[in-house]
Amino acid sequence: MITIEIDGKPYQAEANQMLIEIADANGIDIPRFCYHKKLSVAANCRMCLVEVEKAPKPMPACATPIMDGMKVFTRSTKALAAQKAVMEFLLINHPLDCPICDQGGECELQDIAVGYGKDGSHYQESKRVVVSKNIGPLIATEMTRCIHCTRCVRFSQEISGIQEMGAPGRGEHTQIGTYIEKNVTSELSGNMIDLCPVGALTSKPFQFSARAWEMQQRDTIAPHDAVGSHIHLHIRRNQVMRVAPRENEAINEVWISDRDRFSYEGLTAEDRLTAPMIKIEGTWHRANWEKALAFAADGLKAVKSAEGSQSIGALASPTATVEELYLLQKLMRGIGSQNIDHRLHQVDFSDQKEAPSFPYLGQAIADLEKCDAALVIGSHLRKEQPLLNHRLRKATLRGAKVMLVNPIDYEFNLPIAEKIIAASMVEHLVGITKALLELETDASLMPGTMTALIQDISVNDTQQAIAKNLLTGEKRTVLLGHLATAHPQFSIIRALAAVIAKLSGAELGYLGEANTSGAWLAGALPHRAADAPVDVAGLDAYAMLTQALKGYILLGLEPELDSWNGAAALATLKKADFVVSLSAYHTPTMESYADVILPISLFPETSGTYVNCEGKWQSFNGAINPPGETRPAWKILRVLGNLFDVNGFDYISSDQVRDELRNEVGDHQNNNQTAWQIPSTLTLEPIQGLQRISEMPIYSVDALVRRADALQRTKDAKIADGVHINAKLAAKLEVNDESQLEVEQGDSSLVLNVVIDDRVPDESVLIYGGQMATLELGAWHGQVSVVKVPEINHSRF
């Protein structure tokens, strides 16, 4: 520690810190535009000039390291004169359009101009004008306002990891932009809106809709991934106008993903349901709550009376709150059924009894950036979990080795040390396991059954390299993603991942979806109630949606889009005698299988709790009133519990539900370490025929995101169209990007547009899930056949 003096007062500080850091830590205001604590120092705006004793000229506080005994003056005549001169230069070309600028009222340039600007200018020449660029549906540009702070340029280079913004030109001819006009495609691009100190980059969906002083700010938790980012909701007249990040260094730092930022548009979608609906003799009628709830309860009671309680199943969205999930499982078990699940993207449940108490990341979120080696199995991490991907990227900048075993060769924004791209991940995980045994690991720790299973396996160079990298450094991790969870051999993949983690001394972690951690702890599972196993397990999600039950309760779901086999789910639900859907929306498809649709509140409209992937419980309050007659789902479930005469449904607030669950779960240590899980067999036969690979696109993960108009106009949403094949298969089939293929899977076939995509491995096709256009094909995995559709010649002779 050293001592410096700022404006006559002594301060203790660590050596090598910058002046502006010490000033900020001690509440000393120094104006700035280009400096940001999460970005590299550029020192190009010069607004933070201060006087330093014995220095011949003012020094930029953001780029001046402190020294012992240094004396700094931030408000001296010399410092103020320098700051005011810089302010005058910055305003030379800036337009006087504050009244029509979305940044008005919260603009850093406005604020600082009040303190350091003048009422007149020496500059009498013409101002320059810069043509604004179209960089996509999320960010609006007005580049004449740009002051060249380069925050957006540094963000795209250092944080998003894709150099999408630059500064071509010199002097007053410098222009910030994409050089060649194109859309900004980063999943974190919206953060440039927050970084921009002026009105050059603003939110396009929010454009011209409200003023900063008209809105109120409320805090909540984002529901779309397993991070649980802290966010601000900006509200006017009971409507969410925009979303901004709320700083939390341990979770989301100062960033949020575009999915969390722009999904609010779905709150006011055209198909938002605002009143209960019941179906009588095939016709839908609007009903009051008393009638609708009684109708729902009577319908389910009739099914129970005729077919038994085990003929009723419940399925929940992982975006539901802990309170909603807990009450749903309590209701189901209260009426005598264990058929409840939220794992809609999973099909292999054979090892569910050996699974940990919840899909734990294996470490704190912030610790990801400290790892020395990471093996990611079955995950499009950059799109599935943008902020976790950012943490891993920070680790690679420190020298960490990140390796992949994936079915698709995804584009990452971080250096990949080694990667294996293959539709069949199991055989490569077996190879990595054997490679670890052949290296320095203690083979005596391995059960003999596993050694016998892999003795005939040959190891290739890439598997050997991955094994070596996993044995380097002190902190290592093995991460299982969504594509692994949705794989038909998930139990084997999980077992092999656990073996690899044990042999390499790594932490095993799960990259969960939304509030899956909360769903596991709440007991929204057929084999476990509130972290305690049940005597006889009920049906899992896949079984419920393929084995026709007589009654269903659906919480926040569109099963045709949210499940592993949407076609089978839709057919099964249509056969049911009675279906109760608790949904924020109503669609023609939902009306085809539901008998009652009860409108539920979305996350800004209700109180609740999410549990993130590191096991942190994060509660929040409702920020706005729900529209029309919409009610929070936990209140609807409370009333249904009372109508079924189930004990313990006399809650007054959601806090009581949460506290009851926490008492049941108790204090338990988050731990993924289990006994050796050895697969009984390893079938590594060659894959026959073309195999379908599927994933849920980033902007199709839940009902709210699917209705966010701006997100649906991005490149990441549009990429979900068609059937993706690599150039080698395209040449074999004699097709191009303008061709069509008839895709046959099982008993279904569809004609889809061809997308030539060299990320797809040989003998595979990529067809995205969660899309109405491909719903008929069914399961996310399986053998498919493709035939070229003859082109129609429209030419005239």
N, C-alpha and C positions, 0 to 999 in steps of 0.2 A: 504494500500500500504506500502511496505517496500523497503528499499534500499540495494542493493548488489553491489559488485564491481567485474567486470570481466575484466581481463587483464589490471587492473589499471584504468578502467573507471567506474563511478557510473551509475546504472540503477535502475529505479523505476519498481516494479513488484508487483503482487498480491501474498499474502501469500499462501502457499501450492502448488504453481506451481513447476514444476520440472526445474532443471537447463537448460536442453536442450531446453525447451520451451522458456525460456527467451533469450537464445542465438539465437535461430531461429528467434524470433521476432525482434531482433536487428541486424540481419545480421552477426552474429558471427558463423563461420563454425566449427562444431565439427563433426568428422567422426562418422558414425554409420551404422549398418547393421540390427539389430533386431528391432530398434525403428521405429514406424510409428504413426503418430498423431491420427489415427483413431482406433488403436488397443491398447490393454492393454500393460502395461510395462512388458517385460520379463527379460531384463537386462542380457541376456545370451551370447551375442557376445563379450561384454566388450570393444568394439572398442571405445566407447565414454568416456573412462577414462580421468579424468581431476584432477588437483591438487587443493585441497581445503585447505586453511590455517588452521593449527592445526589438520588436519586429519592425522592419522598415515600412510595412504596409499592412492593411487589414488582412486577416487570415480567415479562410473558410472553416467554421467550427466543425463541419462534418468530416473534414479531411485533415485536421490538425491533431496529432497525438499529444497527449498531455506529458508534461515533464515535471519533476519535483521542483517546487518553488515557483512554478509558472503563475504569472498574474494576468488575468483576463478581464476585459471591460466590455460588457455587452450593450451598455447604454451610454457610453461616452460620446462626445461630440464627433470624434473620428469614426466610431462604429456606426452611429446613426446616419452620418453623412454618406457613408459607403452603402448602407442598406437602402437609403432613399434614392441614391443614384441608380442602384440596380433596379429598384422598383420602377423608376421612370423608363429605363431601357426596356424592361419587360412589357410595359404598357404601350410601347411605340406602335406595334402592329396589332395590338389586341382590339377587337371590335367592341363598340359600346352597345352590346345587345343583352345586357343583364336582364331587362324586363321579359325577354322571350327565351332565356336560357334555363334549361332544367336544373342547372347547378346553382341557380340564384338562391341565396339564403343559406347555403352550406358550402359556398365556394371559398377555397383557401386564398385565391387571388383577391376576391372581394374583401375578405377579412383583413388580409395583410395590407391591402391598398388603403384601407381606412386609417391604419396606424402609420404607414410609411409612404403613402402616395401624396401627390400634390393636386391642387385644384386646376392646374394648368400644365402645359407641356411645352418644351422647347422645340419639339418636333412638329414641323409644318408640312412635310412632304406627304405624298399619298401613302396610305397604308397598303400593305400587300394583302392579297386574297388567295386562299388555298382552296382548291376544289375538294369537297368532302368525298370520302371513299365509302363504298358499300362493302363492309367486312362481315356481313351475315345478319341473321335475324335477331341477334341478341344485343349487339352494341351499335348505338347510333353515333355517327361522327359529325363533328363540325370543326374541321382542322384549322380554320382561320383562328380559332381560339387557342390553339396549341402554343405553349411557351417552351417547348423542347426540353422539358425536365428529364425525359427519357425513362421515366418510371415504367411505362408500358413496355418499352424495349427491353429493359433489364428484367422485368417480370417474365416475359416470354422466353428469354434466354436462360434465366436462373431458376425460375419456379415452375413454369409450365413445361420447360425443357424442350420446347419447339420454337425455333427462331422464326416466329410469324410476323413480328413487328420489327422495323428497322428505321434508320434515319439517313436515307440517301440524300445527296446534295451537300453543299457547304454554305456557311454564312446564312444570309437571309433566304437562300434558296433551299435550305434544309427542309425536308418534309417528312414527318412521321407517318409511316404507313406500311403496307405489305409489299411495296415495290411494284410487283405485278398484282393488279387488283384481283383479290380472291377472298373467300370467306376465312375468318379465323375459326379454327376447328378444335382448339383445345377445350377439354372438359372443365378447365378452370378459368376460361377466358373472362368470365364476368367479373373477376377480381380486378381487372384493369379499370373497370368503372369506379371502384372504390379508390384505386390508387391515383387516378387522374386528379390533379389539384384544381383543374379548371373544368369548363364545360365541353372539352374537346371529345371526350368519350363518355357517353351517358347510356342509360338503359333504354333500349329501343321499345320494349313492351310498356315501359312506364312513361314514355315520351309525352310531354304536354298534358299529363293527366292530373297533376297535383303540385302544390308548392310545399317546400320543407316545413314551413311554419304552420301549415294546415293539418299536418299529420301528427299522430301520437306514436310513440315507440313502445312496443311490448316485447318481452323476451320469451323465447321458447326453444324447443329442441327439434332439429330436422329429423324426419322419419324415414328417409329413403335409403340409407345404408347403415352399416353396422358401427359407424363412428359416433353418431349422435352429435353432430355439429351444433354448436351454440349459435343461434341466429337472432337478429332483431326483425320484428315485423313492424312495418310502417303503415299505419292505419288511418284512414279518413272515412268518416261517416259509416262506420261498421264494415268497411271493406279493406282488405289487405291490398295496398297499392304497390308495395315492393318488399323485397327481403334483402337484408345486409348481414354480414358476418358479425358475430359478437366474440370478442377476443377471449380465447381460453388456450393458453400455451400448451397444456397437457393433452388437449384433444384436437382442436382444429387450428391452433395458432391464431392467425388473423384471416384465414382463407375459408371459403366454402366452395363446393362444386356448383356448376351451372344447374345441375339437377335440383339442388336444394334452393338455389336462388330464384329460379323461374317457374318452379312447379306450382306456385300460388295461382297461376292463371286458371288452373283446373278447378279452383274453388267456385268460379262463376260460369262453369261450362253450361251449354244449352240444355244438356240432359240431366242437370242436377235435380234430384228429387227433393221436394219440399213438403210433401204430405204423404201419409200412409196410403198404400194402394192394396186392394184385395181383389181376387179373381173369383167371380161367382158365375158358374155355368159358362165358363170360357170368356167372360167379359170382365174387363177391368173397371173397378169403381174406386173413386176417392172415398176415404173413410176417416172418421175421427180416431184418435188414439185408443180410446176405450174399446171401440168396436174392432179395430184392427188387431189389438193385442189379444182380445178374447177370441177372435177368429183364428189367430195363429196358435194359441194355446189349445183350442178345441180341436184343430186339425191334427196337431201333434199327439194329443191325447187319444184321438181316434186311431191313429197309427199304432200307438203303444198298446192300446186295448186289443186291437185286431191281430197284430203281428209280434208284440213284445217289445220291450225297451231296446233290445239289441238290433232292432230293425231301423233305429234312428241314428244318424251320424251327424257330426258337426265338423265343419271345415272353416279355418280362420286365416285371414291374411296376416303375414308377419309384420305388416305395418300397424296392426292393432296395438293398443296400449297394453301394458301389463295388467291393468285393472280389468279391461274388457276380456282378455284371454283367460284370466283367472276365474271370472264369473261365468264365462262360457263353459269351462271344464267343470266348474262346481255345479252348474245347472245340469249338464249331461250326466255326471256321476250321481247327482241327486235323483234323477229319474231312472237310474239303473243301467246306463250305457257307458262303456269305455271307448266308444267310437268317436274320438276327437283327435284332430291333427292340424298342423299348420305347414307341414313339409311338402308343399305342393310340387316342388321341382325334383323331388327325390323318388326313386323307384326301387332301390335296394335297401331294405330295412333289416336284413338278416342279422346284423350285429348291434342292433339298437340297445340291447340290454347292457352291452359293454361300453357304450358311449359315455363321455364325461357328462357332468351335470348340466352343462350348456356349452355351446360352441365357442370356447374361450380362445382368444388370440394367442395365449401362451405367454404374454408379457404385456406391459403397459404400451399404449399406442406410441408414446414418445420414445420408448426404448427401441422401436423398430429402426430408427435412424442411427442407433449405436451398434447395430449388428455388423459382424465381419463377413458373414456368409449367409445366404438365404437361398433355399430351394423352393420355388413356387410351383405347385402341382395343380394343373387344371384350373387356371384362372386368367381371365382377361383383366388383370389387376388394375390397369390404368382406367378402364371404364367401369368396372364393378365397384372399386373402392378408390376413387381418385385421391383422397387425402392420405390413405395408407400407402398408395403408390408414391405419393410425394415424399413421405417419410423414408421409404426405401431408396428413392432417388438421392436424398440427402446422404444416406449411408454410402451409396456408390461414389459420391463426390469425395468421401473420406477414404475411398479405396476398397469398399466392400465388394464382394463377388456375389452377383445375383444370377441364379441359374433357373431354367424353365424346363418343365415337362408339360407340353401343351398339345392339344389336337389341332390348333390353328397357329400359324406363325404371325401373331399379332405384332403391330408396330408399337414399340415401347419408347418412352422418352427418357430412358436411362440405359447405360451400357449393360449389355447382357454378356456375362463371361462365357456361358455355355448354354446351349438349348437343344432340346430334342422335340421335334414336331412329328407327331404320329397319332393316327386315330386311336390306336391301341396303346394306352399309357402303361398298362400292367406289366408287359414284358420288359419295358425299359426301367420301371421301378425295381423289378426283380434284378436286372443287370446292375443297377446302382447298389442294391443291397449286397450282391455278391462282390462287387468291386470294393466295398467297404470292408468286407470280411478278408479280402486278399491284401488289404493294406495293414495299417497298424492297429486296428481294432482287436479287442480280445474276443476271439471266436468262442471261447469257453462260456461266455455269457449268453450265447445264442442257444436256444433250445434245439435239441438234435433234430426235431421234426422239421424245423425251418431249413437247417443245413441240408437235410436229405432232399427237400423240395427243390432246392436251387443248385444242386451239385452238377447237373447236366447243362446248366445255363452258361452261355458264352458271353463275355463282356467286351463291348466295343470301346473305342478310344474316348468317345464323348462321355459314356457312362463312367469310365475311369477318371476322366478329368473332373466330372461333377463330384465324385467321391473324394478326390484329393482336395478340391476347394472346400468341401464340407468339413474337412478336418483342419482347416486353417483358422487362425484367429481364436479369440476367446469366447465371443458371443455368436451363436449360430441359431438359425431357425428354419423349420420346415413348415410351409404354409399350404393348406388345402383350400382350394377355391370353389366357386359355384359349379364349374364344369366337372370337377371331380365329384361333387355331391350329386349331380344329376346323372352321373355315369351308371350304366346298368351293373357295373362291378364295383360300386362304391365301397362295399365292405372290404374287398380285397385291397383296393387302393388305400383305404384308411389304415388297414393293418400293415401294409408295406411302408406307408409313410411313418407310422409309429416305430417300426423296426429301424428304418433309416435314421430317424431322430435319436433313438436310443444308441445305435451303434456309433453315431457321429457326435453324441453329446449335445445335440441341438434341442431347442424347444419346439414342440409340436403345436401349431396354431391353426385355427379355423377362421376363414374369411367369411363370416356369416352374412345373412341378408337382413337388412332392416332391423326389426326387433326380435330376431330369432332367439337371441340370448334370453330375453324376457319371456318369450313363449315357452322355452324349455323350463325355466324356473317357475313359471306360472302353472305348469302341468298341462299345457295344451298338447298332450301326447297320449297315445293309446296305451302305453306301457308304464307311464310314470305320472303321478299326481303330485304337484308341488314338491318336486325333488325327492319323492318317495315312490318306490315301485309298487305297482298294483298286483294283485294275486293272479288275475287272468287278463292278459292284454286284449285290447279291442282291435279294431281294424285300423290300419294306417291309411294315409290319404290316398295312395294309389289304389288300394283295395276298395276303399269306399267309392271311388270314382269309376271302378271297372266292375265291381260286384254290386248289382243293383239293390240298394236298400229302399225301404218304403218311405222314409222321411229324412229330410235334411234341414240343418240350420247352417246358413252361410253367413259369415261375418266379414264384411268389407271386401268381398271377392267377386271376380268375374271368372269363374272356373274354366270357361272355355279359352281364356287367354292366360290365366295364371297357373295352369297345371301342366304337368309333364306330357300329358296326352289330352289335348283340348277336345278333340273329336269324340273320344271315349267318354270324357266327362260330360259333354253336352248330351250325348245319347243316353247316358245313365240317368242324368237329372230329369230328362224328359219322361223317363219311364216311372219315376217316383210318384207315389200317391200324393205327397204333400211336401212342398219346399218353402221354407221361410228364408227370405234373403234380407239381411240387414245391410243396406247399401246406401251410399251417398248419391248414387246415380240410378237411372233406369234406362234400359236399352231394349230394343225389340227382341234381342236374343234372350235377355233375362226374363222378359215377359213370357217367352215361350216355355220356360220350365218352372218359374216361380208361381206360387199361389198367393203369397203375401210379400210385399216389399215395404220394409220399414225404413224411413229415411234416417240416417245416422250422421252425426257431426264428424267433420274432418279435423285434423290435428290443431289448426289454429282456433277451433271453435269449442274445444273441450279441454278439461284437465286430465292429466294422466302421467304415466311414467314410461320411459324407455330404458332398457338396459343395453349398454353398448358392448362391443366385443371384448373389452377388457374387464367386463363385469361391473361397471359403474352404473348405479341407479340414478337416473336423471329425471326429476319430476318437473312439471310445468303446469301453468294455469291457462285457461281459455283466454284468448286475446280479443275475439269478436263474438257476437251472438250468432248462432246458426240461423240460416235462412228459413223463413216460413215456419212450419211445424216440426222441423228437424230436431232430434233429441240426441244427446250423447248415448253411445251404444251401451255404456255400463248401466245407465238408468233403465234402458229398455230391457236388458238382461235381468236387472234387479226385479222389475215387474213380472217378467216371465217366470222367474224363480218363485215369486209369491203366488202366481196363478197355478203353479204346479205343486204348491204347498211344500216346497223344499225349505228346510230350516236354514237360518242364518242369512237371509236376504233382506235384512232391515237396515241397510246402509243409508246414511244421510249424505256422505261426501265420498269422492273417489279416494281421498286420503285414508279413510277407514278400510277400504278394500286393499290398498297398498300395504298398510300397516299389518293387516291380518296375514297377508301373504308373506311378508318379511318375517313375521313371527313363526310361520310354518316352515319356511326355508331355513331360518336360523343363520348363524354365522358359519359359513363354510369357506374353506380356502379354495380359490380358483386353481384347478390343477388338471392338466390333460395327461399326466403320466399315469399309465395303467399297466397292468400285467401284460406280458407278451401276448399279442393277439396274432396267432399263427393261422393262416388260411388252411382249410382242410385239404384243398387241392389247388393246383395252379395249372389251368388249361391255357396253353399258349399256342393253340393251333392257328394257322394262317387265316386271316379274315377273308371270307368268300364274297366276291362281288363288291359293288359300290356301297359305301357306308354313309349314312346321313350323320352329320354332326350338327348340333344345334346349340344356341345360346340365347339368353334373353337380352335384347339390346338395351343399352343404357337408358333410353328414354321410353321403355315399355315396361318398366319393372312393377308398376302398380297403377291403379285406376286414376289417381290424381295426376301423375306424370303423363300418362297417355292422353290427357286432355289439356295439357299445357301447349297452347298453339305455337308459341315461339320455339319451344324445344322440338316440336314435331316438324319444324321447317329447317332444322339443322342437318348437316351432312350425316351425323351419327344416327339420326332417325331414318333418313332416306336410304341408308346402306342396307336396311333390313329387307328391302325388296328383292324379289327374284331368287334364282338358284345360283349359288356361287361355285364356280369350278375353276381349276387352274388352267394355264395355257396349254399344258400337255394334253389334258383331257379334251379341251376345246378343239385342239387340232385333230385329235382322234375322231371326234364326233363331227368335225367339219362345221363348227359353229363360231359365231363371233358375238360381240356385244349387242348386235341388233337381231339376233336369232332368238328362238323360243325352244324350250325343251318340254316334252311331256314327261313328268316325273311320276313314277308309280311306286307307292309304298303300301304294302299289304293289299287291301282290297280297294284302295283309293288311288286316284290319279288326278293331277292338276297340270295345266299348261302354265309355265312360268318363264319370265324373261331371263335370258342368260346374263350373268355378271362374271366376267373373267377376273379372277381374284387369285393371285399367286400366293396368297397366305394359306390357301387350302392345300393339304397334302395330297399325294397321289391316291387314287382309288377312293376318293371321298368327295362328298358335296356338302356345302354349308347352306342350310336353310334355317333361317332365324325362327325362334319361337315367339309366342305372344302376339302373333299377327293373324288377323281375320282372313287375310288372303291365302295363308297356308294352313289354316285350321284343319281342313279336311284330311290332310296327310297323316295326322295323328301323332304318334310317339316321336320324341325328340331324337331317339337313336333307333337304328335298324337298317336293314338292307333295302336299297332302292334301286330302281332301274330307270334309265333315262333314254328317251328317243327324240331325235331332232324332229321338230314340227316343220313340214315342208313350207317354204316361203311362197307367198302368193305374188305372182308377177302382175303388177298393175299397169305395166307399160301398154301403150296403144300402138297398133300398127296401121 
